[in-house]
């Protein structure tokens, strides 16, 4: 939660810096516009003054001098305007460079915060799995093994119990009604062979 607050705070700082930079750009261009407007106004005033002086001094032979003064004034105004434009372009380039550097720095910090958050999340998940889920899984596996062994042991117990009862039922008639030794031996051997064959089949099936 603290990391998220820091990330949100950094995003707010980044947006605030963009707003401040935009405001500074607006102020600079507004001031430059005012300066250029003032220079243009002064230029117009100078031109009007020179024109008026030219009209007032036409008879005195100062027309060429006034024209030279007007040309010089226009040249000076043009030079000043170009110089101001050059300065404004330099300031704009400087602010743009600083803004790009600020963006890169903020993006780098944001990427670092995201990587740190991902690493912390992975470590927390691994720790949670090792402390909580892994013991639970092992316990469930042990319980499953125990249940399988119980089912298998019950099956073996029922199987051998059935075989003992069946052998006893086969042996009971021969005990009650004895035959000759040869027949008895043959029957016993046949029973033993049948039991062995059944057991071998059961073993193969298993």
N, C-alpha and C positions, 0 to 999 in steps of 0.2 A: 504494500500500500504506500509506503514511504517512497519507494522508487517511482511509482506511478505519479505521485504528487510532484516529485522532482522533474519528471519528464514533462508534465503539464506546465510546470513553472517555467521550464526552459523554452517550451513552445510559446508561452505568453511573452517571454523576454524577446524571443526571435521576432514575433509579430509586432511587438512594441518598437523594436529597433527598426523594422521596416517602415512602420508608420512615422517614426521620428525622422528617418532618412527622407521619406517622401515629403514630409512637412518642410524639411530644410531645403530640398530641391525647389519646392513651391516658393519659399521665402526668397531664395537666391534669384530665381527667375522673375519673381515679382519685383524685387529691388532693381534687377537689371532693366526690366521694362520701364520702371519709373525713371531710372537714370537716362535710358535712351530717349524716353519721352521728353524729359527735361532738356536734354541736349538738343533734341529736334526743335523744341520750343525756342531754346536760345538761338539755334541756327536761324529759325524763321525770324526771330526778333532782330538778329544781326543783319539778315538779308533785307528786312524791312527798313532797318536803320540806314543800311548802306544805300538802299534804293532811294530812300528819302533824302539822304545826304547828296546822292548823285543828282537827284532832281534839283536840289537847292543850289548845287555848285556846278551846274552845266555851263553856266555863263563864265565861270572863272577858269575854265580849262582843266578841271581836275577829273574828267571822265575816265581817262586811262588809269589813273591812280586808284580810283574807287573800284574799277574792274579788277585790278590786281589784288586789292584788299579783299574783295569778295571771293576771288579764286583761292586766295590763301586761306580765308576763313573756311570755305568749303573743304579744302584739302585737310585743314586741321581737324575739322569735324569728322571727315571720313577716316582719318588716321586714328582719332580717338575712338570712333565706333568700332573699327577693326581691332584695335587693341583691347577694348572691352569685350568684344565677341571672343577674341582669343583667350582672354582670362576666364570668361564664362565657360568656354569649352574645356579648358584645363581643370576648372573646378568640378564640372560635370564628370569628366573622366576620372578625377580623383575620388569623387563620391561613389561612382560606379565601381571602381576598383575595390574600395573599402567595403561596399555592399556585397560584391562577389566573395571577397575574403570572409566576410561575416557569414554569408550563406554556407560556404564550404566548411567553416569552423562549426557552425550549428549542425550541419548535416553529419559531420564526423562525430561530434558529441552524441548526436541522436543515434547513430549506428552503434557507437560504443555502448550506449545505455541499452539498446535493444539486444546486442550480443550478451551483455552482462545479465540481462533479464532472462534470456534463453538458457544461458549456462546455469543460472540459479534455479530455474524451473526444472532442468534436467537433473541437477544434483538432488533437488527436493523429491522428485519422482523416484529416483534410484534409491534414496534413503527410505522413502515410504515403502517401496516395494520390498527392500531387504528386511525392514523391521516389522512390517505388517503382513504383506501379501505372501511373501516367501514362506514364513513359518506356517501360515494357514494352509498353503498348498501342500507343504510337507505333511502336515497333520492329516489332510484329506487323503493323500496318497497312502499314508500308513493305515488309515481306516479302511480304504479300499482294498489294500492287500490283506488286511485282517478278515474282511468280509469274504473275499475270494477264497482264502484258506478255509474259513468256516464252511462255506458252501461245498468246497471240494472234499473236506473231511466228512461232512454229513453224507455226501454222495457215496464215498467209499464205505462208510459205515453201513449205509442201507444196502449197498451192493453185496458186501460180504455177509451181512445178516441174511439176505435172501438166498445166497449160495449155501450157507450152512443149513438153513431150513429145507432147502430143496434136496440136499444130500441126505439129510436125515429121513425125509419122506421116501427117497429111493432105497435107503437101507432098511427101512422098517419092514417091507414085505418079505425081503429075503431073511430077515431075522425071525419073523413070525412063521414063515413057511420055508424052512431050509431045504435046499436042493443038494445035489451031489457037490463034492468039493470042486470038481472040475468046472461045473456050471457056475458055482459061486465065485470061484476065482476069475472065470471069464467075465462074469457080470461086474465084479469089482474092477477088473482091468479096463473093461469098457467104460465104466463110470469114471474111472481115473483119467482115461484118455479123453473122454468127453469134457471133463472138467478142465483138463490142461488145454484142450483146443479152445474152449470158451475163454479161458483166461488169456491165452495167447492172442485171440481175436480182440479181446478188450484192450490188451496192451497195445496192439497195433493201431486200433482206433484212437486211443488216447495219444 
